[in-house]
Amino acid sequence: MPRDSRRTLQDVADAAGLSLAATSYALRGTRGSAATIERVQALALELGYRVDPIARALASGRTGTVGISGSLRDLWQQDLSVQLTRALRTLDKDATIADADADPRTEQRVVERFAAQRVDGALVSPVDPSAEYWRLLDPATAVVSLGDALTARPGSGAVLFDNRFGIGQVLDHLRGLGHRRVALLTPSLPTTPGRPAERLAVELAAPRGIDLLVVPSPASPVAAAEAAAGVLTATDRPTAVFCLSDSLAFGVYRAAADLGLRVPDDVSVVGFDDHQLAALVAPALTTVSWDEDAIVAAAVQQFLALESTGRGTGPAPDPAPEPVVFRPHLVVRGSTGAPLRAARAGR
């Protein structure tokens, strides 16, 4: 049958040989065998049938919209949001993207807006994963966090990052090169105690004999350059800067260049995302790499699992799916080396 954007649910039902109700349930994936759901959805795609979002919301209580939240001045989170949007599009779902701007107060407003819009779900990279405001999202809403678990909202899905392993790799690498005084540039604010990456870095640095100086910074490269300039002009400046995002690391490059410092001779720099620009800057950035495609696939799978259970709609909702944990690997490039001052002292 030719494709026609004006196809109706009755056309799909006739092609599938099912009732209107059975076809509607199969399209939403809420009833019917797996084979029937797959067949009906494939027929709808072939016919060019699209569910009217207003009719769907009135009939099912669903809007077909999923909220995506992250700190979008961070380049890696920008890319992640785009990938999540594309993945949701394949499920015939629209995404509404909101910028939490690495600020828990802004993030709370984002959560309140998602709740008011009655989104079907939310895929979030939380600024403060321990905040109580995550409970503002209805228990029936399928929520999946990426990076850190939402400890105040039991039942949420979680795609977790093994930060302990990644941070340990970075600190071992810097220690092996001879660095003992390291600045940690972090996008989190002092008001976000639930963020574990910074706490892990401090915890793991001490037994390695590394003096770690924690420096909060806004997430954008331009703002990070200002924060890094203060560190790099200190009398006892660190010999390396470990950045908890590549965006921050690019800011350190800018600050070093403005101050006439060379990377890595005068200061080594490490990132934490392996953003696509990491291999293009000069020198190429040493950073921690995550499997973005697998992370997005796992987040969407968790979302679908939560959505299919209809959790929160009964007295004993189904438990959330088991968290998926991703372990990164360190990609060593040209931005790290032995500290020049240490090398001179050893001669």
HELIX and SHEET records of a PDB file:
HELIX    1   1 LEU A    9  ALA A   16  1                                   8    
HELIX    2   2 LEU A   20  ARG A   28  1                                   9    
HELIX    3   3 ALA A   34  LEU A   47  1                                  14    
HELIX    4   4 PRO A   53  SER A   60  1                                   8    
HELIX    5   5 LEU A   75  ARG A   89  1                                  15    
HELIX    6   6 PRO A  104  GLN A  117  1                                  14    
HELIX    7   7 GLU A  132  LEU A  136  5                                   5    
HELIX    8   8 ASN A  163  LEU A  177  1                                  15    
HELIX    9   9 PRO A  196  ALA A  205  1                                  10    
HELIX   10  10 ALA A  206  ARG A  208  5                                   3    
HELIX   11  11 PRO A  221  LEU A  232  1                                  12    
HELIX   12  12 ASP A  246  ASP A  258  1                                  13    
HELIX   13  13 GLU A  292  THR A  309  1                                  18    
HELIX   14  14 LEU A  340  GLY A  346  1                                   7    
SHEET    1   A 6 ASP A  94  ASP A  99  0                                        
SHEET    2   A 6 THR A  65  GLY A  70  1                                        
SHEET    3   A 6 GLY A 121  VAL A 124  1                                        
SHEET    4   A 6 ALA A 142  GLY A 147  1                                        
SHEET    5   A 6 GLY A 157  PHE A 161  1                                        
SHEET    6   A 6 VAL A 324  PHE A 326  1                                        
SHEET    1   B 4 ASP A 211  PRO A 216  0                                        
SHEET    2   B 4 ARG A 181  THR A 186  1                                        
SHEET    3   B 4 ALA A 240  CYS A 243  1                                        
SHEET    4   B 4 SER A 268  VAL A 270  1                                        
SHEET    1   C 2 THR A 287  SER A 289  0                                        
SHEET    2   C 2 HIS A 329  VAL A 331 -1                                        
END                                                                             
